[in-house]
Every structure is written in structure tokens, then in C-alpha cells.
Amino acid sequence: MVVDEKDLAFHNPSKPIGPAFAEENRSQPSLSTVKTPKGYRRVVASPRPVTIVEKREIRKLIDLGFIVIACGGGGIPVVRERRAFHGVDAVIDKDLASAKLAEEVGVDIFLIATDV
């Protein structure tokens, strides 16, 4: 999942990830943390997806009649560096990732089922 390294989300990390820990265990000052009801948790950026790296391959599988399950958990966030990709410390919202995939492969119907 390609993201823009200039996305404003990188300036204000807000998505809690990983286990909770006590305040006295916040030993890495380089990591942003937030207090939650269960303790402190690390926070990372949640930028908007720009494009999906494997969109052509996914479209080809759909065209061949396969049922494709993709963008689980939002995908792995990367930024483009010339002709390569570099992973970034972030998470991708799974609904935004799914919407981007639907847009890029040209689906006729996009539906998100939820129990909310």
C-alpha cells in the first residue's frame, strides 16, 4: 500500500498499536506513546493510501475468475523511492485500503459489511 511520505498524518501519529505497558516502562523516548485505559501504547501515523502496488496482478486474478482476498488489515505501508519501495512506520485503515482497491481495479459494487 503506497502512501505519501508528506501525508500530514506523519506529523501527528495517533493510531495506537502493540501491547499496553506501564508508565515506568516507557524507556524509548523516540517512540510516540499515548495513555489508554489499559496503559500506555505506542502510536504511529495512519496515512491515506495512494495506490496499491499489486493492483494489476489483483485485477488479472479477478479477470481470470478467482475470488481475491486482499488488503487484509489495510496492507503494508510503503513509500516509493525511485523504482523501489521503502517500508514506513504506519498503519493503513482497512476500509480506506479496500475502497482504494475497489477504485483501482474498477469494481461495479463496493460493499463494507459491519455489525455496527
VEXGU-698493 format. One record per residue: residue number from 1; residue in one letter; x, y, z of N, C-alpha, C in turn. Coordinates in nm, 3 decimals. Last residue first. Layout:
! residues N
[NUM,'a',[X,Y,Z],[X,Y,Z],[X,Y,Z]]
...
! end
This chain:
! residues 116
[116,'v',[-2.187,-0.288,1.320],[-2.211,-0.165,1.395],[-2.346,-0.108,1.357]]
[115,'d',[-2.104,-0.494,1.172],[-2.206,-0.525,1.272],[-2.238,-0.404,1.357]]
[114,'t',[-2.072,-0.463,0.813],[-2.029,-0.434,0.951],[-2.141,-0.470,1.048]]
[113,'a',[-1.944,-0.474,0.489],[-2.040,-0.531,0.584],[-1.986,-0.508,0.725]]
[112,'i',[-1.914,-0.266,0.228],[-1.848,-0.299,0.354],[-1.954,-0.347,0.451]]
[111,'l',[-1.897,-0.292,-0.120],[-1.981,-0.305,-0.002],[-1.895,-0.338,0.119]]
[110,'f',[-1.914,-0.190,-0.444],[-1.824,-0.196,-0.329],[-1.910,-0.192,-0.204]]
[109,'i',[-1.954,-0.291,-0.773],[-2.020,-0.271,-0.645],[-1.915,-0.284,-0.535]]
[108,'d',[-1.772,-0.298,-0.982],[-1.904,-0.241,-1.006],[-1.975,-0.207,-0.876]]
[107,'v',[-1.420,-0.206,-0.964],[-1.534,-0.292,-0.931],[-1.666,-0.221,-0.958]]
[106,'g',[-1.155,-0.120,-1.049],[-1.278,-0.090,-1.122],[-1.395,-0.181,-1.091]]
[105,'v',[-0.920,-0.127,-0.921],[-0.948,-0.242,-1.008],[-1.082,-0.227,-1.079]]
[104,'e',[-0.926,0.118,-0.783],[-0.817,0.090,-0.876],[-0.841,-0.031,-0.966]]
[103,'e',[-1.156,0.105,-0.619],[-1.139,0.212,-0.718],[-1.038,0.172,-0.825]]
[102,'a',[-1.094,-0.113,-0.458],[-1.215,-0.115,-0.542],[-1.205,-0.012,-0.654]]
[101,'l',[-0.863,-0.012,-0.330],[-0.855,-0.129,-0.417],[-0.974,-0.135,-0.511]]
[100,'k',[-0.977,0.198,-0.185],[-0.875,0.228,-0.287],[-0.861,0.111,-0.383]]
[99,'a',[-1.143,0.051,-0.014],[-1.202,0.147,-0.107],[-1.104,0.181,-0.219]]
[98,'s',[-0.948,-0.090,0.131],[-1.045,-0.163,0.049],[-1.110,-0.072,-0.054]]
[97,'a',[-0.821,0.122,0.260],[-0.745,0.035,0.170],[-0.840,-0.040,0.077]]
[96,'l',[-1.029,0.220,0.416],[-0.971,0.307,0.312],[-0.891,0.225,0.212]]
[95,'d',[-1.063,-0.004,0.581],[-1.174,0.041,0.496],[-1.124,0.131,0.385]]
[94,'k',[-0.815,-0.024,0.715],[-0.857,-0.130,0.623],[-0.973,-0.090,0.533]]
[93,'d',[-0.571,0.222,0.735],[-0.708,0.189,0.769],[-0.762,0.089,0.666]]
[92,'i',[-0.240,0.130,0.791],[-0.337,0.173,0.693],[-0.475,0.130,0.739]]
[91,'v',[0.025,0.256,0.993],[-0.077,0.156,0.966],[-0.177,0.215,0.868]]
[90,'a',[0.387,0.299,1.009],[0.249,0.347,0.999],[0.155,0.228,0.989]]
[89,'d',[0.685,0.348,0.918],[0.625,0.320,1.048],[0.484,0.378,1.051]]
[88,'v',[0.740,0.209,0.591],[0.732,0.321,0.684],[0.658,0.277,0.810]]
[87,'g',[0.954,0.055,0.345],[0.851,0.047,0.448],[0.857,0.167,0.542]]
[86,'h',[1.004,0.153,0.017],[1.064,0.152,0.150],[0.952,0.150,0.253]]
[85,'f',[1.058,0.044,-0.319],[0.970,0.084,-0.211],[1.045,0.071,-0.078]]
[84,'a',[1.192,0.165,-0.635],[1.180,0.069,-0.525],[1.083,0.124,-0.420]]
[83,'r',[1.259,0.355,-0.816],[1.191,0.235,-0.869],[1.173,0.127,-0.761]]
[82,'r',[1.231,0.610,-0.595],[1.266,0.585,-0.735],[1.190,0.463,-0.784]]
[81,'e',[1.057,0.499,-0.355],[1.190,0.558,-0.364],[1.246,0.521,-0.500]]
[80,'r',[0.738,0.523,-0.212],[0.817,0.495,-0.332],[0.949,0.570,-0.324]]
[79,'v',[0.656,0.375,0.099],[0.672,0.494,0.016],[0.761,0.456,-0.101]]
[78,'v',[0.410,0.156,0.247],[0.541,0.182,0.188],[0.539,0.317,0.118]]
[77,'p',[0.227,-0.046,0.471],[0.253,0.089,0.419],[0.397,0.105,0.369]]
[76,'i',[0.052,-0.330,0.393],[0.181,-0.285,0.445],[0.211,-0.148,0.386]]
[75,'g',[-0.303,-0.354,0.474],[-0.184,-0.367,0.391],[-0.059,-0.312,0.458]]
[74,'g',[-0.542,-0.370,0.610],[-0.504,-0.243,0.550],[-0.382,-0.250,0.461]]
[73,'g',[-0.621,-0.618,0.690],[-0.558,-0.532,0.789],[-0.510,-0.400,0.733]]
[72,'g',[-0.596,-0.719,0.358],[-0.625,-0.759,0.495],[-0.549,-0.673,0.595]]
[71,'c',[-0.584,-0.677,0.086],[-0.586,-0.560,0.176],[-0.624,-0.597,0.319]]
[70,'a',[-0.785,-0.950,-0.045],[-0.669,-0.862,-0.042],[-0.691,-0.748,0.057]]
[69,'i',[-0.889,-1.224,-0.208],[-0.896,-1.164,-0.074],[-0.769,-1.082,-0.059]]
[68,'v',[-1.062,-1.302,-0.498],[-0.939,-1.246,-0.441],[-0.968,-1.185,-0.305]]
[67,'i',[-1.158,-1.562,-0.683],[-1.207,-1.479,-0.573],[-1.083,-1.432,-0.500]]
[66,'f',[-1.093,-1.570,-1.036],[-1.056,-1.601,-0.898],[-1.130,-1.510,-0.801]]
[65,'g',[-1.133,-1.504,-1.302],[-1.240,-1.571,-1.229],[-1.207,-1.610,-1.086]]
[64,'l',[-0.957,-1.350,-1.437],[-0.946,-1.494,-1.459],[-1.049,-1.574,-1.379]]
[63,'d',[-1.010,-1.100,-1.332],[-1.048,-1.126,-1.472],[-1.044,-1.276,-1.505]]
[62,'i',[-0.885,-1.136,-1.083],[-1.031,-1.117,-1.090],[-1.080,-1.150,-1.230]]
[61,'l',[-0.618,-1.150,-1.168],[-0.679,-1.264,-1.100],[-0.831,-1.256,-1.104]]
[60,'k',[-0.592,-0.889,-1.273],[-0.575,-1.005,-1.360],[-0.638,-1.129,-1.298]]
[59,'r',[-0.621,-0.734,-1.040],[-0.719,-0.721,-1.150],[-0.713,-0.841,-1.242]]
[58,'i',[-0.387,-0.816,-0.906],[-0.518,-0.843,-0.847],[-0.626,-0.836,-0.955]]
[57,'e',[-0.193,-0.715,-1.079],[-0.199,-0.859,-1.054],[-0.335,-0.898,-0.997]]
[56,'r',[-0.244,-0.442,-1.057],[-0.255,-0.509,-1.187],[-0.270,-0.659,-1.171]]
[55,'k',[-0.196,-0.386,-0.782],[-0.330,-0.371,-0.839],[-0.346,-0.442,-0.974]]
[54,'e',[0.022,-0.401,-0.602],[-0.013,-0.519,-0.683],[-0.149,-0.506,-0.754]]
[53,'v',[0.028,-0.146,-0.474],[0.141,-0.193,-0.555],[0.098,-0.304,-0.650]]
[52,'i',[-0.217,0.095,-0.476],[-0.186,-0.042,-0.435],[-0.081,-0.098,-0.530]]
[51,'t',[-0.198,0.436,-0.359],[-0.218,0.334,-0.462],[-0.177,0.199,-0.406]]
[50,'v',[-0.242,0.581,-0.122],[-0.232,0.649,-0.250],[-0.259,0.553,-0.365]]
[49,'p',[-0.415,0.583,0.191],[-0.349,0.508,0.083],[-0.352,0.587,-0.048]]
[48,'r',[-0.344,0.819,0.446],[-0.437,0.770,0.345],[-0.360,0.693,0.237]]
[47,'p',[-0.170,0.719,0.752],[-0.189,0.798,0.630],[-0.291,0.736,0.535]]
[46,'s',[-0.139,0.712,1.053],[-0.234,0.635,0.973],[-0.266,0.716,0.847]]
[45,'a',[0.152,0.681,1.265],[0.069,0.753,1.169],[-0.028,0.656,1.100]]
[44,'v',[0.140,0.535,1.596],[0.202,0.560,1.466],[0.103,0.636,1.378]]
[43,'v',[0.209,0.487,1.942],[0.122,0.538,1.836],[0.203,0.563,1.710]]
[42,'r',[0.215,0.251,2.213],[0.285,0.321,2.105],[0.183,0.371,2.004]]
[41,'r',[0.044,0.301,2.518],[0.065,0.226,2.395],[0.140,0.314,2.296]]
[40,'y',[-0.008,0.261,2.868],[0.050,0.336,2.756],[0.069,0.245,2.636]]
[39,'g',[-0.326,0.126,2.978],[-0.187,0.165,2.998],[-0.138,0.244,2.879]]
[38,'k',[-0.591,0.088,2.928],[-0.513,-0.031,2.968],[-0.367,0.002,2.997]]
[37,'p',[-0.688,0.337,2.844],[-0.742,0.277,2.967],[-0.660,0.157,3.017]]
[36,'t',[-0.382,0.502,2.738],[-0.510,0.439,2.710],[-0.563,0.381,2.841]]
[35,'k',[-0.163,0.754,2.641],[-0.221,0.683,2.754],[-0.358,0.631,2.713]]
[34,'v',[0.074,0.706,2.383],[-0.049,0.770,2.429],[-0.102,0.687,2.545]]
[33,'t',[0.395,0.779,2.232],[0.302,0.696,2.307],[0.180,0.777,2.346]]
[32,'s',[0.657,0.761,1.998],[0.541,0.835,2.047],[0.448,0.737,2.118]]
[31,'l',[0.995,0.692,2.061],[0.865,0.640,2.020],[0.754,0.724,2.080]]
[30,'s',[1.218,0.799,2.173],[1.199,0.824,2.030],[1.064,0.773,1.980]]
[29,'p',[1.234,0.712,2.436],[1.177,0.845,2.410],[1.154,0.875,2.263]]
[28,'q',[1.180,0.424,2.572],[1.229,0.468,2.442],[1.166,0.602,2.406]]
[27,'s',[1.060,0.353,2.813],[1.203,0.383,2.812],[1.256,0.433,2.679]]
[26,'r',[0.818,0.317,2.980],[0.827,0.400,2.858],[0.971,0.446,2.839]]
[25,'n',[0.777,0.188,3.215],[0.841,0.110,3.107],[0.850,0.188,2.977]]
[24,'e',[0.632,0.350,3.379],[0.774,0.335,3.410],[0.849,0.256,3.304]]
[23,'e',[0.372,0.315,3.276],[0.445,0.439,3.250],[0.595,0.423,3.276]]
[22,'a',[0.320,-0.016,3.136],[0.315,0.082,3.245],[0.403,0.203,3.213]]
[21,'f',[0.168,-0.091,2.818],[0.271,-0.106,2.918],[0.260,0.006,3.021]]
[20,'a',[-0.002,-0.281,2.565],[0.000,-0.171,2.663],[0.110,-0.198,2.764]]
[19,'p',[0.121,-0.381,2.236],[0.073,-0.405,2.373],[0.075,-0.278,2.458]]
[18,'g',[0.023,-0.226,1.917],[0.103,-0.307,2.009],[0.045,-0.317,2.149]]
[17,'i',[-0.091,0.112,1.864],[-0.055,-0.023,1.818],[0.019,-0.096,1.929]]
[16,'p',[-0.302,0.390,1.801],[-0.235,0.302,1.898],[-0.209,0.164,1.839]]
[15,'k',[-0.254,0.654,1.592],[-0.312,0.520,1.591],[-0.237,0.428,1.689]]
[14,'s',[-0.133,0.902,1.565],[-0.247,0.891,1.656],[-0.306,0.750,1.666]]
[13,'p',[0.115,1.136,1.477],[0.079,0.995,1.494],[-0.031,0.979,1.598]]
[12,'n',[0.144,1.389,1.308],[0.063,1.372,1.429],[0.021,1.226,1.444]]
[11,'h',[0.290,1.378,1.081],[0.324,1.484,1.176],[0.251,1.469,1.309]]
[10,'f',[0.174,1.182,0.932],[0.307,1.154,0.986],[0.352,1.260,1.087]]
[9,'a',[-0.059,1.299,0.838],[-0.070,1.200,0.947],[0.066,1.169,1.009]]
[8,'l',[0.002,1.446,0.613],[0.000,1.515,0.743],[-0.010,1.419,0.861]]
[7,'d',[0.224,1.300,0.383],[0.090,1.299,0.442],[0.097,1.360,0.582]]
[6,'k',[0.466,1.268,0.267],[0.434,1.404,0.313],[0.293,1.414,0.371]]
[5,'e',[0.474,1.013,0.172],[0.559,1.042,0.288],[0.535,1.182,0.343]]
[4,'d',[0.183,0.857,0.087],[0.262,0.977,0.060],[0.342,1.010,0.185]]
[3,'v',[0.187,0.501,0.032],[0.139,0.621,0.099],[0.231,0.737,0.062]]
[2,'v',[0.093,0.195,-0.110],[0.178,0.313,-0.120],[0.110,0.430,-0.050]]
[1,'m',[0.085,-0.116,0.000],[0.000,0.000,0.000],[0.090,0.123,0.000]]
! end
